[in-house]
Amino acid sequence: MITSLSSSEKSAGFTLLEMLGVMAIISILASMAIPSIVTRINRANSSKESLNLSAIGEALRERIRLDRVIPDESTWAQVAAEQLLVPLAWVTTSVGQQPRVYMWDPSLSIGGQAGVLPYAQSSQGSADKPGNLRIIVVSSQFLPLPPGIASGVASSQEEFDALWELPRNALPDAWPAAWDGRGDELHVQRLDLTSLFHRVVINNAADGVGAGVSVDGSAAQNVPPTGLSGYYFEGSEIALLKSGEVDSRHRVDRDLSYVYERGIWRGRLWEGRQMDATPFAAALDRFRLSRKLVQANADQQLVVDAYYNYSLVYSAWSRAGFPTYDGNDLIIPIYASLLAAQEQLDALSANLILQ
């Protein structure tokens, strides 16, 4: 017995034609959505690569500062990986699985050498001011970098400057045609290490006697009468020595200058002055060399010593908060010392006359 399908049973399924129509619509929608999805993925990967390069740059900078060493390109990736505590491949390979390139400026100069790395800080520092300490990390999302873009010193100044000054999403001139319109796939992380160095000037106005210096725990060296001057990594420790013993320690965080005179280390002087102390100290020197004083029991050196003594006691008094008398109306010892120093200075300097 043959039965026919009811109208409700016929409408329960899809015909082949209807299925083909649905699939066509899905294909059209997919073709419209896929480019947008791919673009979003590419943008996400590009942002991730930029963040990764920034982290690598900061890691390199910090490790260089701590180690006091600028390595060559053969160990940059390893140094960054160790600082970031990540696998080496994370540092050497881009998000798009392309090799990263570590390159430095051919006009880089430090420690009296140009375009040469590595550099390791010695106790002498860099006698010349470091210049063009520029490093770049270059990576690509998908396309291989052109053959001329390789780790190490850049093949030319023009090539390095073009990458250093490259605007975002742009390409250097004369790059392969395959890169046309794909500047967003090129990433350049710039790292300028010049700001990591500060000048330290150490003067000796005691004819080379008693003054010494040590850098980061190195063997002590005497400070000659001509003084010492060098550029040191930020964070370096400068120990100032007096007769072989540490007098004070200083962390290099800016340009610094010190002078040793009359058995005392003083700082900070005005930058760049190497042979002299302060203008005030120079005036005292001229006073000591002036004509003899008429006043009895007084000479130039006694007056100078009395003034230094008064200055030192006054400094101690100011650090104590300028106390005078205690709650029992008794004079504070440091204030009593100040009054005595002032009386001595007044007695020696009253009515001075030069013959």
C-alpha positions as CSV (number, residue, x, y, z in Angstrom):
1,M,0.0,0.0,0.0
2,I,1.5,3.3,-1.0
3,T,0.8,6.4,1.0
4,S,1.6,10.0,0.1
5,L,3.4,12.6,2.4
6,S,1.3,15.2,3.9
7,S,2.2,18.9,3.3
8,S,3.5,19.2,6.9
9,E,5.9,16.4,6.3
10,K,7.1,17.9,3.1
11,S,8.1,21.2,4.8
12,A,10.1,19.4,7.6
13,G,13.3,19.2,5.5
14,F,15.5,21.1,3.0
15,T,15.6,20.4,-0.7
16,L,19.0,20.1,-2.4
17,L,18.4,23.5,-4.1
18,E,17.7,25.1,-0.7
19,M,20.9,23.6,0.7
20,L,23.0,24.9,-2.1
21,G,21.5,28.4,-1.6
22,V,22.4,28.3,2.1
23,M,25.9,27.2,1.4
24,A,26.3,30.0,-1.2
25,I,25.2,32.6,1.3
26,I,27.6,31.2,3.9
27,S,30.4,31.3,1.4
28,I,29.7,34.9,0.6
29,L,29.6,35.9,4.2
30,A,32.8,34.0,4.9
31,S,34.6,35.7,2.0
32,M,33.6,39.0,3.5
33,A,34.6,38.1,7.0
34,I,37.8,36.3,6.5
35,P,39.9,39.3,5.3
36,S,38.7,41.3,8.3
37,I,39.6,38.4,10.6
38,V,43.1,38.1,9.0
39,T,43.6,41.8,9.3
40,R,42.8,41.7,13.0
41,I,45.1,38.8,13.5
42,N,47.9,40.6,11.7
43,R,47.4,43.7,13.7
44,A,47.4,41.7,17.0
45,N,50.6,40.0,15.9
46,S,52.1,43.3,14.9
47,S,51.3,44.8,18.3
48,K,52.7,41.8,20.1
49,E,55.9,42.0,18.1
50,S,56.3,45.7,19.0
51,L,55.8,44.9,22.7
52,N,58.3,42.0,22.5
53,L,60.9,44.3,20.9
54,S,60.4,46.9,23.5
55,A,60.9,44.3,26.2
56,I,64.1,43.1,24.5
57,G,65.4,46.7,24.3
58,E,64.7,47.4,28.0
59,A,66.3,44.1,29.0
60,L,69.4,44.8,27.0
61,R,69.7,48.3,28.4
62,E,69.3,47.1,32.0
63,R,71.8,44.2,31.6
64,I,74.4,46.5,30.0
65,R,74.0,48.9,32.8
66,L,74.4,46.2,35.5
67,D,77.3,44.3,33.8
68,R,79.1,47.5,32.7
69,V,79.6,45.8,29.4
70,I,78.3,46.4,25.9
71,P,78.5,43.1,24.1
72,D,78.7,42.5,20.4
73,E,75.8,41.0,18.4
74,S,76.9,37.4,19.1
75,T,75.6,37.6,22.7
76,W,73.0,40.3,22.6
77,A,70.1,37.8,22.2
78,Q,71.5,35.6,25.0
79,V,71.9,38.6,27.3
80,A,68.4,39.7,26.7
81,A,67.0,36.2,27.1
82,E,68.8,35.8,30.5
83,Q,67.6,39.1,31.7
84,L,64.0,38.4,30.7
85,L,64.1,34.7,31.9
86,V,62.7,33.5,28.5
87,P,64.0,30.9,26.0
88,L,66.6,32.1,23.6
89,A,64.2,31.4,20.6
90,W,61.7,34.0,22.0
91,V,64.4,36.6,21.6
92,T,65.9,35.5,18.3
93,T,62.7,34.9,16.4
94,S,59.8,37.3,15.6
95,V,56.1,36.5,16.2
96,G,56.0,35.8,12.4
97,Q,58.8,33.2,12.8
98,Q,61.4,35.4,11.1
99,P,65.0,35.9,12.5
100,R,65.6,39.1,14.3
101,V,68.6,41.2,13.4
102,Y,70.8,43.1,16.0
103,M,72.8,45.9,14.4
104,W,74.9,48.8,15.7
105,D,75.9,52.2,14.4
106,P,79.2,52.1,12.4
107,S,80.1,55.6,13.9
108,L,79.7,54.3,17.4
109,S,82.7,55.4,19.5
110,I,83.7,54.5,23.1
111,G,86.9,53.8,24.9
112,G,88.9,55.4,22.2
113,Q,87.7,53.0,19.5
114,A,85.2,53.7,16.7
115,G,82.7,51.1,15.4
116,V,84.1,48.3,17.6
117,L,82.4,46.2,20.2
118,P,82.4,44.7,22.8
119,Y,83.3,47.3,25.4
120,A,83.9,46.5,29.0
121,Q,84.4,49.3,31.5
122,S,87.7,49.5,33.2
123,S,88.7,51.5,36.3
124,Q,89.7,54.3,33.9
125,G,86.3,54.5,32.2
126,S,86.1,55.9,28.8
127,A,88.5,58.9,28.4
128,D,86.6,60.2,25.5
129,K,82.9,61.1,25.6
130,P,80.9,58.1,24.2
131,G,79.2,58.9,20.9
132,N,76.5,57.4,18.7
133,L,76.0,54.4,21.0
134,R,73.0,53.4,18.9
135,I,71.7,49.9,18.6
136,I,68.6,48.6,16.6
137,V,66.7,45.4,16.6
138,V,65.0,44.7,13.3
139,S,62.3,42.1,12.7
140,S,59.8,41.1,10.1
141,Q,56.3,39.6,10.4
142,F,56.3,37.3,7.4
143,L,58.8,38.3,4.6
144,P,62.5,37.6,5.1
145,L,64.6,40.7,5.6
146,P,66.7,41.8,2.7
147,P,70.2,40.1,2.6
148,G,72.0,43.4,3.5
149,I,70.2,43.6,6.8
150,A,72.3,41.4,9.0
151,S,73.5,41.4,12.7
152,G,76.7,43.2,13.5
153,V,77.9,46.6,12.6
154,A,75.8,48.1,9.8
155,S,77.3,47.9,6.3
156,S,77.0,51.6,5.9
157,Q,76.1,54.8,7.8
158,E,73.3,55.5,5.3
159,E,71.8,52.0,5.8
160,F,71.8,52.4,9.6
161,D,70.5,56.0,9.6
162,A,67.7,55.0,7.2
163,L,66.4,52.4,9.7
164,W,67.0,54.6,12.7
165,E,65.0,57.4,11.3
166,L,62.3,55.3,9.6
167,P,58.7,56.4,10.2
168,R,56.2,53.8,11.4
169,N,54.8,51.6,8.6
170,A,57.3,53.0,6.1
171,L,60.2,51.3,4.2
172,P,63.7,52.4,3.4
173,D,64.4,53.4,-0.1
174,A,65.4,50.7,-2.7
175,W,64.0,47.8,-0.7
176,P,62.9,44.7,-2.7
177,A,59.7,45.0,-4.7
178,A,58.2,42.2,-2.7
179,W,58.0,44.6,0.3
180,D,56.0,47.2,-1.6
181,G,53.0,48.2,0.5
182,R,54.0,46.0,3.4
183,G,55.8,48.5,5.6
184,D,53.5,47.5,8.5
185,E,55.3,44.2,8.7
186,L,58.7,45.8,9.4
187,H,59.6,46.5,13.1
188,V,62.5,48.6,14.3
189,Q,63.4,48.9,18.0
190,R,65.9,51.7,18.7
191,L,68.2,51.7,21.7
192,D,70.5,54.7,22.5
193,L,73.0,53.9,25.3
194,T,74.6,57.3,25.4
195,S,72.5,58.4,28.4
196,L,73.9,55.5,30.4
197,F,77.2,57.3,30.7
198,H,78.2,60.2,33.0
199,R,81.4,62.1,33.4
200,V,83.4,61.8,36.6
201,V,86.2,64.4,37.3
202,I,88.5,63.8,40.2
203,N,91.0,66.6,41.1
204,N,93.9,66.5,43.5
205,A,95.1,69.8,44.9
206,A,97.4,68.1,47.4
207,D,100.3,67.6,45.1
208,G,99.5,63.9,44.6
209,V,99.7,63.0,48.3
210,G,97.0,60.9,50.0
211,A,94.3,61.0,47.4
212,G,93.2,57.7,45.9
213,V,90.1,56.3,44.0
214,S,88.6,52.9,43.4
215,V,85.8,52.1,40.8
216,D,83.4,49.2,41.5
217,G,85.8,47.6,43.9
218,S,88.9,47.7,41.6
219,A,92.4,48.1,42.9
220,A,93.0,51.6,44.3
221,Q,94.8,54.0,42.1
222,N,96.5,57.3,43.2
223,V,95.0,60.5,41.8
224,P,97.8,62.5,40.1
225,P,98.1,66.2,40.5
226,T,96.8,66.5,36.9
227,G,93.6,64.8,38.1
228,L,91.5,62.0,36.6
229,S,88.6,62.3,34.1
230,G,86.4,59.6,32.5
231,Y,82.9,58.5,31.5
232,Y,81.4,55.7,33.5
233,F,78.3,53.6,33.4
234,E,75.3,54.8,35.4
235,G,75.3,52.9,38.7
236,S,79.1,52.6,39.0
237,E,80.5,53.0,42.5
238,I,83.2,55.6,43.0
239,A,85.2,55.1,46.3
240,L,87.2,58.1,47.3
241,L,90.3,57.1,49.4
242,K,92.4,59.1,51.9
243,S,95.8,57.6,52.7
244,G,94.6,54.2,51.4
245,E,91.4,54.1,53.5
246,V,87.9,54.6,52.0
247,D,86.7,58.1,52.9
248,S,83.3,58.0,51.1
249,R,81.4,56.1,48.4
250,H,79.4,57.6,45.6
251,R,76.9,56.2,43.1
252,V,77.2,57.6,39.6
253,D,73.8,58.9,38.6
254,R,74.8,62.2,37.0
255,D,78.0,64.1,36.1
256,L,80.2,64.3,39.2
257,S,83.3,66.1,40.2
258,Y,85.4,66.0,43.4
259,V,88.6,67.6,44.7
260,Y,91.0,66.5,47.4
261,E,92.7,69.4,49.2
262,R,94.0,69.9,52.7
263,G,93.3,66.3,53.6
264,I,89.6,66.6,52.8
265,W,87.5,65.3,49.9
266,R,85.0,67.9,48.6
267,G,82.3,67.8,45.9
268,R,80.5,68.6,43.9
269,L,82.4,71.1,41.7
270,W,81.2,72.8,38.6
271,E,81.4,70.5,35.6
272,G,84.5,70.3,33.4
273,R,86.9,72.0,35.7
274,Q,89.8,69.6,36.1
275,M,92.9,71.3,37.4
276,D,91.5,73.8,39.8
277,A,89.1,73.6,42.7
278,T,86.3,76.1,43.2
279,P,86.8,79.8,42.4
280,F,86.7,80.4,46.2
281,A,89.6,77.9,46.8
282,A,91.5,79.7,44.0
283,A,91.0,83.0,45.8
284,L,92.3,81.5,49.1
285,D,95.4,80.3,47.2
286,R,96.0,83.8,46.0
287,F,95.6,85.1,49.5
288,R,98.1,82.6,50.9
289,L,100.6,83.8,48.3
290,S,100.0,87.5,49.0
291,R,102.4,89.8,51.0
292,K,103.1,89.2,54.7
293,L,100.5,90.3,57.3
294,V,101.5,93.1,59.6
295,Q,99.4,91.9,62.5
296,A,101.3,89.9,65.1
297,N,100.6,86.3,65.7
298,A,98.8,86.0,62.3
299,D,99.7,84.9,58.9
300,Q,97.8,83.9,55.8
301,Q,97.8,80.1,56.5
302,L,96.5,80.6,60.1
303,V,93.6,82.8,58.8
304,V,92.7,80.2,56.1
305,D,92.8,77.3,58.6
306,A,90.7,79.3,61.0
307,Y,88.1,79.9,58.3
308,Y,88.0,76.3,57.3
309,N,87.6,75.3,60.9
310,Y,84.7,77.7,61.3
311,S,83.1,76.5,58.1
312,L,83.3,72.8,59.1
313,V,81.8,73.5,62.6
314,Y,79.1,75.7,61.1
315,S,78.2,72.9,58.7
316,A,77.9,70.4,61.6
317,W,75.8,72.9,63.5
318,S,73.4,73.4,60.5
319,R,73.0,69.6,60.1
320,A,72.1,69.4,63.8
321,G,69.3,71.9,63.2
322,F,71.0,75.1,64.5
323,P,70.5,74.3,68.3
324,T,71.7,76.9,70.9
325,Y,70.5,76.1,74.4
326,D,68.8,73.0,75.9
327,G,65.8,72.9,78.2
328,N,67.9,73.7,81.2
329,D,69.3,76.8,79.5
330,L,72.7,75.1,79.0
331,I,74.6,75.8,75.8
332,I,74.6,73.0,73.3
333,P,78.2,71.7,72.8
334,I,78.2,72.1,69.0
335,Y,77.0,75.7,69.4
336,A,79.8,76.4,71.9
337,S,82.3,75.0,69.4
338,L,80.9,77.4,66.8
339,L,81.2,80.4,69.0
340,A,84.8,79.4,69.9
341,A,85.7,79.0,66.2
342,Q,84.1,82.4,65.3
343,E,86.1,84.1,68.1
344,Q,89.3,82.5,66.9
345,L,88.6,83.7,63.3
346,D,87.7,87.2,64.5
347,A,90.9,87.5,66.4
348,L,93.1,86.4,63.5
349,S,91.3,88.4,60.8
350,A,90.7,91.7,62.6
351,N,92.3,94.7,61.0
352,L,94.4,92.7,58.6
353,I,97.0,94.8,56.8
354,L,99.4,93.6,54.1
355,Q,103.0,95.0,54.1
